[in-house]
Amino acid sequence: MDLQHATRTAANEKAAEKEQVRVVDCDVHPVPKRGELEPFIPEPFRGLFAQRAERAGEMIYYDAPDYAHAYAMRTDTFPEDGNFAGSDPNLTFRQLIMDAGSDIAILGPTNGSSGQTAEELHALAVATNRWQDACWLDPVNNWHQRFYGSIVAAMEAPEAAAREIEHWAGHPRFCQVLINAEMRPAWGDPRYDPVWRAATRHGIPVACHLGRGRFNELPMSPVGFMTYNHDLMVSYSMLAANQIMSLIFDGVFDRFPDLRIVLIEHAFSWILPLMWRMDAMYKAQGPENGLKRKPSEYVKDHIWFTTQPLDYPEDKLELTNALEWMEADRLLLFSSDYPHWTFDDPAYIVKHIPRRMREKIMFGNALDLFGLPGQVPALAGQKRVF
């Protein structure tokens, strides 16, 4: 009897039992198996992408210790059937839920950002949402009720993206909208208002994951394109910083007071000095800035960050002080970045979080933000983190 069957049998026997959610993982990357996404892509884009794939090569975006073989993924996350890491719902369940101890995993597919036009990006978003629903959130693959999905939306096509949000908003397993950060112009431009309007109408947070934008190009820094990959890995938080300033100073949160933004995998230690600097400009300029309150107040009421990547100073007390100063118990959500090699095990991360903040960061904030259940069906043999 394999582990999945044994675990499912035990779960069925304990169907009436519930467990308290203690870990919500807000950054898990499922990947389609070979040929799995194509049936969900509408024509003429399906044929176009197939032709393009024949002449496209593999791209490595960030370094891993054994990247030539693992493509920046944990080597043990590649399934035995030869498909890519993160493509097997059963393996993900075993490694992330049973072995690592996450109780809920929020799926954030990043395969839908490789189009070259707004129409292509929207077609990929539509296909990715259909694929999640059919291949990860369905009763067979989500029998354990631990997976929740993201409504992928192409911000390059705001009106179409809004319709896609409206289409999936009533689905019980989609808990957030997922967009990219590298938008030009920035998010404060009114052209994106249809997306914010659709999300707030249905009370769905909008999450943004670090991506590569059109053509999979590296984003441009304030001084031009960067030379090395490690330049990007150090500086990509500037993308999020600029988008936060645009959301605040361009009045998006005043136009949409219920809008909630989640910044995934953009780090977070930089937000404290950014809040200080924005508040200083707010005080210096007075009514000219047009805001109703201090920028830092908008951040604390509307924006959340995920823990991965967590910057570890040599003196752990410095991290503790930073978390206290930025009121991390209001702003942070746990994330593992599975199946990437940078995976953060929840049992490891919880040790670096001040005790009084652990429940809020590891699960409480996510339960409140996404409207997730506080209890899940019990699973015999599942690891409990704390």
C-alpha angles and dihedrals in degrees: 000000000000123000095254093053093044093048093047091049091051091047092052090051089053095040093131092053122092133194128209112251108244103163129038113184109208099186118053120145118212116190128202117247118239108298093357097114099044098079089059096052113096120230139284086034095056092063093041093053092046091055092046093049091057091065099033123102131209117275127208113206104180136016126262128180090253099019095145089067104025101038089226092307133117104268092224092058093071107100121231092246090074097251124132126282113280094022098109115077091196094053090046090051092050096046100037104032106025101031104029096035103235110153098197128023121200108208117222110183114200097184094095100071102076099089122117101214135038090252093052093047091051092049090053091048091052091049093047092053092049090048093051091050094048102036108029111017097042121110093257099053095030097043089131092056093227101116124086123179140217127236100233109216128187105225088192086072102040099174093049090044090054090052090051090052090050090050095055101029095101095051109116093217101050108085104167145022114243123210139160127257101220098084122149115227099032125257094267091073110109091232088081094052093101089065094048090045094052093046095049093044088063097034094243120149117232114229125196122202125197106261142159102247125216118354087011088270122164110253119256120251123218088267098045135272114343122244102217136038092236088058087063095045091055098041107035091099086075087074091060093042091055092047091050091052090048093050091050105037094039090055102244093140090049090051092044107027092176095053114124122193127197119196109204122199095353094114117238113219089097095063095081097060089040090056090048092051095046091049090051091054091046091054094045097049099041118186091356092082091060095219124140095216144001117305092236089061091056089051094051093047101039112024134069132181134204124235098235117114093037112186111223115205115200090248107060089201089068090059091047091051092049091051090050094047094050092045090239092181086072099040111033133087124185117248133172104192090224128212095021120102088246088068113153113212111221092226089058097044095049090062090062095052120087109256095242090055100045100093094046094048099038096048117332099078092047094049090053097041098047099031092240124167117266091219133045133189111283118254119203111232098015115146115247113212102198 
